[in-house]
Each structure stands twice: as C-alpha cells, then as structure tokens.
Amino acid sequence: MSARDQLTDGLYGLGWSAVKKLPEPVATRLGRSVADLAWKRRGKGVQRLESNYARVVPDAGPERLAELSRAGMRSYLRYWMESFRLPSWSPERIVSGFEPKDLQHLTDGLAAGKGVVLALPHLANWDLAGAWVTTELKIPFTTVAERLKPETLYDRFVAYREGLGMEVLPHSGGTAFGTLARRLREGGLVCLVADRDLSASGVEVDFFGATARMPAGPALLAQQTGALLLPVTLWYDDSPVMRGRIHPPIQVPGSGTRAEQTSVMTQALADAFATGIADHPEDWHMLQRLWLADLDPAKGPS
C-alpha cells in the first residue's frame, strides 16, 4: 500500500473511531467547521460542486453560487458525520432520524410479491435511509459499492454497510447484475445510487438541459425481473430529521427495443432525480464531473 493510501485509510479509520464517540452537538459543529474550512480553500471538489450547481440553478449569479457551494459542503459534511456515527446510533435514533413520504409505493410493491429497485441520486444521506429501511421496516436489501482505493478503505465501507444490515456487492467483477436479478426475482429489495455512470455503457439523458450519462442497470433490472423501479429523493431541513420521498413507479414501455425501453426509463429516472435536486440543490453531493460537456473524452468520468 502506498503512503498516500495508508494516509487515506488512516484518516477514515480515525473518523469512524473518533467522531462516533463525540456528543451529537459537538459532531455537528465539527462537521460545519470542517465544511467551512474546505469551502474557503476552494479546492477542485468545491469548484466542481459550484460548477454543477450552475447547471442546476442557471440564473444564479456568483454570490448565489458561492452560498450554494458553502451550504453544499455543510450538507456533505453532515452526511459524513452522520455516517461515521451511524454504527453507534440506537435503533430508536435511526428510526427517528428519517421521515419518508409516500412509503406505500415501496411497501405495496413488496407486499404484492414483486421485487423493488430503489434508485437514488447523491442526495443527503442514502446510508441513513438504508439503515432506516432495515431497522424500521425490518427489510434487508442488496446494494452495490464502487471499489475504492486503497482496498482496505473499500473493506471498511463494506463492513460498515453490512453492519447496518445491507448486502454489499462490488461494482466491478461482472457478477453483481446477476445477483441483483436473483434477489429481485425472489421478491427482494435492491437499492442503487444511480445518478452518475461509472462506465462507458451508460444511457445518455437530458439532465438540466444538457446531456449526461446515467447507469442502465436500474431500468434493465426492472425489465428483466418484473420488479418495480422507484426513484427516491432525499433532503435535509433545519431539523435533525432527514426527509425523503418515494416517487411513483417508472413503467416499462409497452413497445420498442430493449435499448429504447431502457433509454425511456432512464430518462424518467433522471427527471425524477432532477425534481428533488432542483428543490434542494445544496443537498446534492456531486463533487465530480457529470455532464458530457465537462468530461475529457480521453479520460472519461473523473
């Protein structure tokens, strides 16, 4: 392991071991202080976040974009502080920390014996939403995680999420799709973060007036297994409670080739994501390039 990888793994390990021991108000203040410091330094991540917000809020001037990026960094650090602390939260704290709307789309789908795919963008804290599902609803689910470097850091994330009741599959390796399909055919639940494609095989969508790529997996899984495809959007307000909405199912088109059906469904997913992001742009933690116009074709997503 390189020195840089050792440092990265060590810092995350320190976060998980130290932050979860802090009183919640102290952790909240610490997260906000770290966020403000990162925002003032205006590194590449902050600049990219601001650039992405410029597409989401096209009429925003420099002052408004600066306000959004500062709020966005505070939201991003709230996500990390909550995630570091989640393993030490009581079941009661997890249940009281999330309040979803239109939950019947999920519960009715599972009660009907259908598998369900929940697809989310990088909004607020998707790990907390997942912990709520396994804790309040007592429903296990399967998800996919991008392989991180160093490998020890990926192992930490897998162990952390499995500790919250999730089955975690690696994004790479080629076997994840088949396992997800089996879980859905058994009537199970699959949760996928799906607003940024990690390969060259994504589906092009119109997203805030420009072309982006999003993964085909959620739509393909719904087509091949008969599972419901439900978009989910999340957001924070001024309370300790995260809010969320489960959107109505995205239907499989009655005609067209598989590729055409996948394109239509992925566009519908992007449209649902856009409604949540437009309402709460500061809670969208997209610190990477997303739109094709922002990508270097020789390098792909970065």
N, C-alpha and C positions, 0 to 999 in steps of 0.2 A: 504494500500500500504506500502511495506517495505521501510526502509530508503534508501536502495540501489536503489529500483525502483524510489523513489522520486528524488534521485540524478540524475539518468539516464534521467528521463523525464525532469528535470530542465535544464540539460546541453544541451539537444537537443532543448528545448524551447529557451534557450539563444542563441544558434547558429542561429535558424531561425529568432529571433528578432534582433540580433546584426549584424550578418555577412551581411545580405542583405542591411544594411544601409551603409556599407563601400564602398568607391570608388573601382572599379574593380581591379586596380593595387595593392591596399592595401590588398584586399581579396586574391589575387593571391599570394602575398608574405607571407601572414599569413598562407595560406594553405601549402605552401612549407616549412615554418619553423616548423609547427606542424608535417608535414610528416617526416622531417629530425630528429626531436626530437624522434618521435616514433620509427624510424628506428634505431637510436643509442641505444635505450633502449633494443632492440631485445626481445620484449615480445613474447608470444606464437603466436599471429597473424602474426608477421613478420617472425618468424621461420617457420610457416606453409606455408606462401607465398613463401618463399625461397625453401622449400621442394617441393612445387608444381611446381615451375619453373624448378627445377632439372629434373622433368619428361618431361617438355615441351622442354627444351634445354639440352638433356642428355650429350652433350660433354662440357658443361660449367664447368669450374673449380670454386673453392671457390671465387676467386676475381670477376669473371664474375657474379656469382650468387649474390654476395653482391651488385654489381652495379645494377643488375636487380631488386632486392628487394627494393633498395633505389628508383629507378625510379618507381617501382610499388606502393610504398607508396605515392610518389608525385602524381601519377595518381589517386590513391584512394582519396586523399585529394582534388584533383581538382574536382573530382566527387561531394564530399560533399559540397565544397564551391559553385560550380555551383548550386547544388540542393537547398542549403539554399537561394540562391539569385534568383532562377528562378521565384518565385511568384512576384518579383518586376521588372522583365525584361519586356520591352515593346514588343509588337508583332514583331516589326522590329528586335529587338535584338535576339529574339528566332529564327526567320527565318534566320538571317544571321549567327547564331551560329552552323548550321548543314548543311552539304553538302553530300547527299546520292548519290551513283551510282546505276544505273540500277533500277530506280524507276518504270519503266514501268511494272515490274513484279507485283507490288502492284496495280498500277492504272488500268492496263488492266484487272486484276482479278476482281477488284471491279466493273469496268465498264461492265463486262460480266455478272454481277448479282450473281457472286459466293461470298460466304464468303471467308475471307482470315485469316489464322493464321500466324502471325509473331512470330517466335521463336528466342530468343536471348540468348547468354551467358552473364555472368557478365563482359562485356567488356565496358570500357569507361563510358558513361553516358546515360543509357537507358531512364531515365526520360526526358532528353533533347530531345532525339529522339521522344519520345511520345508527348512532348509539340509541337515539330515541326509539327508532323502529324496533331494535332488538330488545329494548328494555320495557317500553310501554306496550307495544303490540305483541311482544314475545315472538316475533317473526325473524328467523335467521335469513341472511341473504348472501349472495355471492357478488364480488366486485373484482375489478382489475386494477393493478397498480403498475405504473411505469417503473422499469428497473432504474434505480438511482445509483449514482456513483458517489462514494465507494459502496461496494456490496454490503458492507456492514451497516451502512445507513439504510439501504433498502430492507435489510433484515429487521432493523429497528421499526420501520414503518409497518412491515407485515406483522410483527409481533404485537405492535400497538393496536392495529386494527383488528387482528384476531382476538385480542384481549377484550375488545368491545363487542365481540360476537359476530364478526364478519368472516366469511371465507374469502381469502385474497389469492387471486391468480396473477402470475406475471404477465405483463402486456406482451412481451416478446416470447418467442418459442413456438408459436403456431398452434398450441393446443387449447388456448383459452376459449376460443369461439365454440368448439365442440362441447367443452364442459359447461359453458353458459347455456347452450341449447339444451343439453340434457337436464339441467336444473329447471329450465322453463317448462319442458315437456312433462316434468314431474309436478308441475303446478307451483314451482318456487318463485322466488323474487330475485331479480338481478338489478343492481344499481350501478350506473356508469356515469362518470363525468365526461361530457360529450360535446364541449364547445370548441375544442381545438384538436385537429387531426395530427397524429404523431407519425404518419407515414405518407407516402406519395399516392396512396389509394383512396384518399378521402373524397367526399362529394362536394362539389362546388355549390355554394349557396350565396344568395344575396343577403348581406348582413349589414344593416345600417347603410344601405345604398352602395356598397362595394362588395367585391367578390372575396369570399373566404372559403376555407375547406373545413368540413366537419366530418367526423367518422361515420362510415356507413353501417357500423355494427349494430346500433340500436334498431334501425329500420330492418336490416336483414334478419336479425333475431326474431322480430315480430312477424315478419313474413314467413319464415321457415318453421316457426313453432306454434303460431296462432296466439302468442302472448299479446297482452295489451301493452302499448307503448304510451307511457305517461310522462310528459315533461313536468319538471319540478323547478320552481324558482324560490330562492331564499333571500331574506334580508334582515338587517338589524334595524332597531329603532333606538330610542333613548333609554330603554329598559334593559335589564339583564336577560330578557327573553328574546330568542331569535324567532322570527316569523317565517312562514312558508306557505306556498300554495301548490297543490297538485292540480295540474291542468287537465282538461278532458282528454280522452284517448285520441291518439292520432290513428286514423283509419288506414288500412291498406287499400290503395286504389283498386277499383274493380276491373281495370283494364291496363294494358301497357306491359312492356317487358319488365323483367326484374330490375334492370338498371333504371328504367323510367319510374317505376314504383318507388325505388329507393331514393331517387332524386326528389320526388314529390314529398315523401315522408320526411326526409332530412331537412328540406326547406321549411316544412311545417314546424319541425322541431326548432329550427333556427328562429322562426318567427315568434314562437312561444318564449324562447330564451330572451329575445330582443325586448319583449314587453316587460319582463322582470328587470332586465338590465337598464332599460330606459327609465323605469320608475325609481331605481336605486343604483345609479351608476357607481357611487362610491363604494358599494359592496362587491363590485366585480373585480376580482383579484387577477387581472390579466396583465402580468408584467413582462410578457413575451410578445413577439411579433405574431400577428394572426392573419391579417388581410394579405392577399397575394401581392398586392402592390407594394407592401412593405417587406416582402421576403426577397432574399437573394436567390434566384433560381438555382444557382450552383451549389447552394448550401442547404436549401430547404428551411423548415421551421427552426428558429433559434430562440 
